[in-house]
Amino acid sequence: MSLKFELTKNEKGEFYFKLLNADGGTLVRSEGYNAKASATNGIESVRKNSTEDGRYELKEASDGRPFFNLKASNGQVVGTSPMFKDVAARDTAISAMKSGTGAAKVDDKT
């Protein structure tokens, strides 16, 4: 599966990234960063941490839908997934990240 990072800048000047699957669906999104270099560092952190099982924090929304946070070694959240319809869909997204994030190209739309 071909994944890609999409780096964008909002109207307030904050930088964000998303990791997208081949169909354009979001696997994780970042928080807002004040500097592009910080967002780029966040992308590298996702690359580094996505292969490790222990970096995924499996969560459930108040309505029962599963999602996850990807954390860095220091415990900081570097990416949050969207809500999934079921656990199988969440687990498929995690599997895709584990196998494809390292080779994901960055589409810089800033």
Sequence and secondary structure as in RCSB ss.txt:
>XXXX:A:sequence
MSLKFELTKNEKGEFYFKLLNADGGTLVRSEGYNAKASATNGIESVRKNSTEDGRYELKEASDGRPFFNLKASNG
QVVGTSPMFKDVAARDTAISAMKSGTGAAKVDDKT
>XXXX:A:secstr
   EEEEEE TTS EEEEEE TTS EEEE   BSSHHHHHHHHHHHHHHTT GGGEEEEE TTS EEEEEE TTS
 EEEE    SSHHHHHHHHHHHHHHSTT EEEE  
